[in-house]
Amino acid sequence: MFLTKYQERMLDGEMGVAISKCMELIVKIGELNNADKLIPIKSAQIAGVSYYTVGESIFSFLDIFSNEGVKVKVPSWLNPAGMDLLKWKDMGITKKFANKQKKIIQYYLDMGIEQTLTCTPYLIGNEPAFGDHLSWSESSAVSIANGFYGAKTNREGAPLALASAVLGLTSDYGLHKDENRVPKIMIDVQTDIKHFSDYSALGYWYGKNYHGHIPFFKGLDNSSVDQIKMLGAAMAASGSVAHFHVENQTPESKFVDLKSVNEKIVFSEEDKRKTYSIFHQIKENVDLVAIGCPHTSAEDLDIIYSYIKDKSLRPNIEFWVFSSRKKLETEVSEKMIQKLESKGIKIFTDTCMVVSPIVREKYKNIITNSAKAAFYLTRKGKTKVNLQSLEEISMEVFE
Ligand code: F3S
């Protein structure tokens, strides 16, 4: 790989051990993927925040940066943590876990990384621009950055995204190259896709059947970013799909030469029904509704309230919504939060149902409108999940 003189000096350790290790990692991964150079990035989104998912080993890793006072070079944001930073006791998180979690976050803050704690940085004023090179790591955020915004990022592992943030660089391969962003499969959506859960079911079905291939969707006109984020998150979860095009919607779709497509398939009503049936597992009492994967927007909260405003939550059921703190503080009125809370809905920020330990520990029968959440919550086999629309959920758990 070609390196500038300055990059060689960073690699050789002239700027310290931490910088040298970041260079080593980026160059090694780049060379494994036949990158011929490093390129500057505009921002980094860093996973590896939840103490539940990273465990004790994170501390010695972050010490490398802390010991030398290393700071990030580009705007950098944190993925969700394992708990709500203010309401962790309400979630049932222990003090020991909370202390460890706060310590991890402090390391990142000391490096100049923003405490966004969300997988939807693009919903809180950090939308990437078309063509920007990024180093983002959370799979749904990666998918939306590439697909919805036309920015360019591979799905980076957490250490690599952190190294990129520190250097302001990534290696030039994969989705940074235009030739790797063309679709090979066209999906003609021939069934009604209107609920968030429908987008999620479509994404889950596609990822499961066409693992890793970039799709071109027809038939999803006038979809919002909130709907598209459900599609992208589910495809990324079930099939590691990191980029997609939607006809008349996503910015690269108008430049796509459809001669690249070598397979055309239909997503039918029957495909949708079968996908929902995979996550129709609850045989006994529901104990939790978990909404907000990816993190909800203000629009989601309005929709939830419109369905339940004249009803009450049935006994023995918890209803949790996950969002980002900034979204809540800047776009959701205090009045709306009070109205939702008066219905028994608990709104948590900074975390989610998958990266917090508590959801899987405490609850066994969970309803969600996210196929990504359903996929991860059921992976260890102890939790049963139903995938349903917000409308169906409100009819089922409110009376
Ligand atoms: Fe976000 Fe957690 Fe889902 S990080 S995409 S809410 S699994």
Boltz pocket constraint, residues with backbone or C-beta under 6 A from the ligand:
constraints:
  - pocket:
      binder: B
      contacts: [[A, 79], [A, 80], [A, 119], [A, 138], [A, 140], [A, 233], [A, 292], [A, 293], [A, 294], [A, 295], [A, 322], [A, 351], [A, 352], [A, 353], [A, 354], [A, 355], [A, 372], [A, 373]]
      max_distance: 6.0
